[in-house]
Amino acid sequence: MKKFFVLFAVVVVSLIWMPALHAVSPAEQQLADAIKAPNSSVVHLWAPWCSNCQAELKSGGWLKTIKANPEVKFYFVSVWNGGEDGRAVLAKYEVAGQPNVTILADPGPRRGDDKIKRFLDLPLSWIPTTLIFKGGDLHYGLNYGEVRFDVLQQFLADSNAEW
Protein backbone atom coordinates (compact mmCIF):
# COMPACT_ATOMS: atom_id res chain seq x y z
CA MET A 1 0.00 0.00 0.00
CA LYS A 2 2.89 2.35 0.82
CA LYS A 3 4.36 1.80 -2.67
CA PHE A 4 1.00 2.73 -4.18
CA PHE A 5 0.90 6.06 -2.34
CA VAL A 6 4.49 6.87 -3.30
CA LEU A 7 3.75 6.06 -6.93
CA PHE A 8 0.51 8.04 -6.76
CA ALA A 9 2.37 11.06 -5.33
CA VAL A 10 5.01 10.88 -8.08
CA VAL A 11 2.31 10.76 -10.77
CA VAL A 12 0.40 13.70 -9.28
CA VAL A 13 3.53 15.83 -8.93
CA SER A 14 4.56 14.93 -12.50
CA LEU A 15 1.18 15.97 -13.86
CA ILE A 16 1.29 19.26 -11.99
CA TRP A 17 4.83 20.15 -13.13
CA MET A 18 4.77 18.58 -16.61
CA PRO A 19 3.42 21.69 -18.40
CA ALA A 20 6.33 23.71 -17.05
CA LEU A 21 8.91 21.23 -18.33
CA HIS A 22 10.15 21.47 -21.88
CA ALA A 23 13.33 20.77 -23.74
CA VAL A 24 15.70 23.70 -23.31
CA SER A 25 17.46 24.74 -26.50
CA PRO A 26 21.13 25.80 -26.59
CA ALA A 27 19.98 29.39 -27.22
CA GLU A 28 17.80 29.31 -24.13
CA GLN A 29 20.62 27.81 -22.03
CA GLN A 30 23.00 30.55 -23.19
CA LEU A 31 20.49 33.28 -22.38
CA ALA A 32 19.62 31.87 -18.96
CA ASP A 33 23.17 32.72 -17.88
CA ALA A 34 23.53 35.93 -19.89
CA ILE A 35 20.45 37.64 -18.46
CA LYS A 36 21.89 37.31 -14.95
CA ALA A 37 24.39 40.06 -15.78
CA PRO A 38 24.13 43.21 -13.65
CA ASN A 39 23.40 45.41 -16.70
CA SER A 40 20.14 45.32 -18.59
CA SER A 41 19.61 42.73 -21.29
CA VAL A 42 16.97 42.79 -24.00
CA VAL A 43 15.79 39.47 -25.39
CA HIS A 44 13.88 39.92 -28.63
CA LEU A 45 12.03 36.84 -29.91
CA TRP A 46 11.31 37.24 -33.61
CA ALA A 47 11.33 35.56 -37.02
CA PRO A 48 12.40 36.91 -40.42
CA TRP A 49 9.10 35.85 -42.04
CA CYS A 50 6.98 37.77 -39.47
CA SER A 51 5.53 40.98 -40.93
CA ASN A 52 5.44 42.71 -37.52
CA CYS A 53 9.12 41.84 -36.98
CA GLN A 54 9.99 43.17 -40.43
CA ALA A 55 8.12 46.41 -39.75
CA GLU A 56 10.14 46.96 -36.54
CA LEU A 57 13.40 46.52 -38.43
CA LYS A 58 12.34 48.68 -41.39
CA SER A 59 11.44 51.56 -39.06
CA GLY A 60 15.07 51.80 -37.95
CA GLY A 61 13.96 51.73 -34.32
CA TRP A 62 16.02 48.71 -33.37
CA LEU A 63 19.25 50.12 -34.79
CA LYS A 64 18.68 53.50 -33.13
CA THR A 65 17.86 51.89 -29.76
CA ILE A 66 20.85 49.55 -29.91
CA LYS A 67 23.23 52.40 -30.72
CA ALA A 68 21.72 54.64 -28.03
CA ASN A 69 22.27 51.95 -25.36
CA PRO A 70 25.80 50.54 -25.77
CA GLU A 71 25.80 49.25 -22.16
CA VAL A 72 22.75 47.06 -22.85
CA LYS A 73 23.14 43.60 -24.39
CA PHE A 74 20.57 42.82 -27.09
CA TYR A 75 19.79 39.20 -27.95
CA PHE A 76 17.84 38.57 -31.15
CA VAL A 77 16.48 35.04 -30.94
CA SER A 78 14.80 33.70 -34.05
CA VAL A 79 11.95 31.37 -33.05
CA TRP A 80 9.47 29.32 -35.07
CA ASN A 81 11.92 29.51 -37.96
CA GLY A 82 13.21 25.96 -38.30
CA GLY A 83 16.51 26.69 -36.55
CA GLU A 84 17.56 29.51 -38.88
CA ASP A 85 18.83 32.64 -37.09
CA GLY A 86 17.74 35.28 -39.62
CA ARG A 87 21.19 36.89 -39.58
CA ALA A 88 20.89 38.04 -43.23
CA VAL A 89 17.75 40.04 -42.45
CA LEU A 90 19.34 41.60 -39.37
CA ALA A 91 22.45 42.45 -41.42
CA LYS A 92 20.28 44.18 -44.03
CA TYR A 93 19.14 46.60 -41.32
CA GLU A 94 22.65 46.92 -39.78
CA VAL A 95 21.58 45.25 -36.53
CA ALA A 96 23.82 42.21 -36.98
CA GLY A 97 27.06 44.19 -36.95
CA GLN A 98 26.54 45.99 -33.64
CA PRO A 99 28.99 45.11 -30.84
CA ASN A 100 26.25 44.73 -28.21
CA VAL A 101 24.08 42.38 -30.31
CA THR A 102 24.08 38.58 -30.15
CA ILE A 103 22.09 36.56 -32.69
CA LEU A 104 20.69 33.17 -31.73
CA ALA A 105 18.16 30.68 -33.05
CA ASP A 106 15.82 28.25 -31.39
CA PRO A 107 15.91 24.96 -33.32
CA GLY A 108 12.20 24.29 -32.91
CA PRO A 109 9.75 23.98 -35.78
CA ARG A 110 7.56 26.85 -36.93
CA ARG A 111 4.21 25.10 -36.82
CA GLY A 112 2.38 22.34 -35.07
CA ASP A 113 2.19 20.95 -31.59
CA ASP A 114 5.99 20.74 -31.27
CA LYS A 115 6.44 24.50 -31.73
CA ILE A 116 7.91 26.03 -28.57
CA LYS A 117 5.37 27.69 -26.32
CA ARG A 118 7.74 28.74 -23.53
CA PHE A 119 11.10 30.48 -23.58
CA LEU A 120 13.16 31.25 -20.46
CA ASP A 121 10.27 29.65 -18.61
CA LEU A 122 7.91 32.38 -19.82
CA PRO A 123 4.92 31.86 -22.12
CA LEU A 124 5.53 32.44 -25.82
CA SER A 125 2.39 32.86 -27.86
CA TRP A 126 3.18 35.77 -30.18
CA ILE A 127 6.09 37.31 -32.00
CA PRO A 128 7.66 39.72 -31.80
CA THR A 129 8.08 39.45 -28.05
CA THR A 130 10.56 41.69 -26.26
CA LEU A 131 11.77 41.01 -22.72
CA ILE A 132 13.94 43.26 -20.54
CA PHE A 133 16.01 41.63 -17.79
CA LYS A 134 18.42 43.04 -15.24
CA GLY A 135 20.38 40.91 -12.83
CA GLY A 136 18.33 37.86 -13.77
CA ASP A 137 15.01 39.55 -13.00
CA LEU A 138 12.37 40.20 -15.65
CA HIS A 139 11.66 43.93 -15.54
CA TYR A 140 9.35 44.24 -18.55
CA GLY A 141 7.72 41.94 -21.08
CA LEU A 142 6.23 43.26 -24.30
CA ASN A 143 4.45 40.39 -25.99
CA TYR A 144 1.70 42.08 -27.94
CA GLY A 145 3.47 42.68 -31.25
CA GLU A 146 5.48 45.58 -32.58
CA VAL A 147 7.31 47.52 -29.91
CA ARG A 148 7.13 51.29 -29.72
CA PHE A 149 10.73 52.31 -29.42
CA ASP A 150 10.06 55.36 -27.26
CA VAL A 151 8.37 53.01 -24.78
CA LEU A 152 11.25 50.52 -24.99
CA GLN A 153 13.73 53.36 -24.34
CA GLN A 154 11.72 54.45 -21.30
CA PHE A 155 11.62 50.88 -19.97
CA LEU A 156 15.40 50.63 -20.37
CA ALA A 157 15.86 53.92 -18.53
CA ASP A 158 13.53 52.74 -15.75
CA SER A 159 15.36 49.41 -15.49
CA ASN A 160 18.70 51.17 -15.11
CA ALA A 161 17.45 53.77 -12.63
CA GLU A 162 18.27 53.44 -8.95
CA TRP A 163 15.09 52.52 -7.09
C-alpha positions in Angstrom: 0.0 0.0 0.0 2.9 2.4 0.8 4.4 1.8 -2.7 1.0 2.7 -4.2 0.9 6.1 -2.3 4.5 6.9 -3.3 3.7 6.1 -6.9 0.5 8.0 -6.8 2.4 11.1 -5.3 5.0 10.9 -8.1 2.3 10.8 -10.8 0.4 13.7 -9.3 3.5 15.8 -8.9 4.6 14.9 -12.5 1.2 16.0 -13.9 1.3 19.3 -12.0 4.8 20.1 -13.1 4.8 18.6 -16.6 3.4 21.7 -18.4 6.3 23.7 -17.1 8.9 21.2 -18.3 10.1 21.5 -21.9 13.3 20.8 -23.7 15.7 23.7 -23.3 17.5 24.7 -26.5 21.1 25.8 -26.6 20.0 29.4 -27.2 17.8 29.3 -24.1 20.6 27.8 -22.0 23.0 30.6 -23.2 20.5 33.3 -22.4 19.6 31.9 -19.0 23.2 32.7 -17.9 23.5 35.9 -19.9 20.4 37.6 -18.5 21.9 37.3 -15.0 24.4 40.1 -15.8 24.1 43.2 -13.7 23.4 45.4 -16.7 20.1 45.3 -18.6 19.6 42.7 -21.3 17.0 42.8 -24.0 15.8 39.5 -25.4 13.9 39.9 -28.6 12.0 36.8 -29.9 11.3 37.2 -33.6 11.3 35.6 -37.0 12.4 36.9 -40.4 9.1 35.8 -42.0 7.0 37.8 -39.5 5.5 41.0 -40.9 5.4 42.7 -37.5 9.1 41.8 -37.0 10.0 43.2 -40.4 8.1 46.4 -39.7 10.1 47.0 -36.5 13.4 46.5 -38.4 12.3 48.7 -41.4 11.4 51.6 -39.1 15.1 51.8 -37.9 14.0 51.7 -34.3 16.0 48.7 -33.4 19.2 50.1 -34.8 18.7 53.5 -33.1 17.9 51.9 -29.8 20.8 49.5 -29.9 23.2 52.4 -30.7 21.7 54.6 -28.0 22.3 52.0 -25.4 25.8 50.5 -25.8 25.8 49.2 -22.2 22.7 47.1 -22.9 23.1 43.6 -24.4 20.6 42.8 -27.1 19.8 39.2 -28.0 17.8 38.6 -31.1 16.5 35.0 -30.9 14.8 33.7 -34.1 11.9 31.4 -33.1 9.5 29.3 -35.1 11.9 29.5 -38.0 13.2 26.0 -38.3 16.5 26.7 -36.5 17.6 29.5 -38.9 18.8 32.6 -37.1 17.7 35.3 -39.6 21.2 36.9 -39.6 20.9 38.0 -43.2 17.7 40.0 -42.4 19.3 41.6 -39.4 22.5 42.5 -41.4 20.3 44.2 -44.0 19.1 46.6 -41.3 22.7 46.9 -39.8 21.6 45.3 -36.5 23.8 42.2 -37.0 27.1 44.2 -36.9 26.5 46.0 -33.6 29.0 45.1 -30.8 26.2 44.7 -28.2 24.1 42.4 -30.3 24.1 38.6 -30.2 22.1 36.6 -32.7 20.7 33.2 -31.7 18.2 30.7 -33.1 15.8 28.2 -31.4 15.9 25.0 -33.3 12.2 24.3 -32.9 9.7 24.0 -35.8 7.6 26.8 -36.9 4.2 25.1 -36.8 2.4 22.3 -35.1 2.2 20.9 -31.6 6.0 20.7 -31.3 6.4 24.5 -31.7 7.9 26.0 -28.6 5.4 27.7 -26.3 7.7 28.7 -23.5 11.1 30.5 -23.6 13.2 31.3 -20.5 10.3 29.6 -18.6 7.9 32.4 -19.8 4.9 31.9 -22.1 5.5 32.4 -25.8 2.4 32.9 -27.9 3.2 35.8 -30.2 6.1 37.3 -32.0 7.7 39.7 -31.8 8.1 39.4 -28.0 10.6 41.7 -26.3 11.8 41.0 -22.7 13.9 43.3 -20.5 16.0 41.6 -17.8 18.4 43.0 -15.2 20.4 40.9 -12.8 18.3 37.9 -13.8 15.0 39.5 -13.0 12.4 40.2 -15.6 11.7 43.9 -15.5 9.4 44.2 -18.5 7.7 41.9 -21.1 6.2 43.3 -24.3 4.5 40.4 -26.0 1.7 42.1 -27.9 3.5 42.7 -31.2 5.5 45.6 -32.6 7.3 47.5 -29.9 7.1 51.3 -29.7 10.7 52.3 -29.4 10.1 55.4 -27.3 8.4 53.0 -24.8 11.3 50.5 -25.0 13.7 53.4 -24.3 11.7 54.5 -21.3 11.6 50.9 -20.0 15.4 50.6 -20.4 15.9 53.9 -18.5 13.5 52.7 -15.7 15.4 49.4 -15.5 18.7 51.2 -15.1 17.4 53.8 -12.6 18.3 53.4 -8.9 15.1 52.5 -7.1 
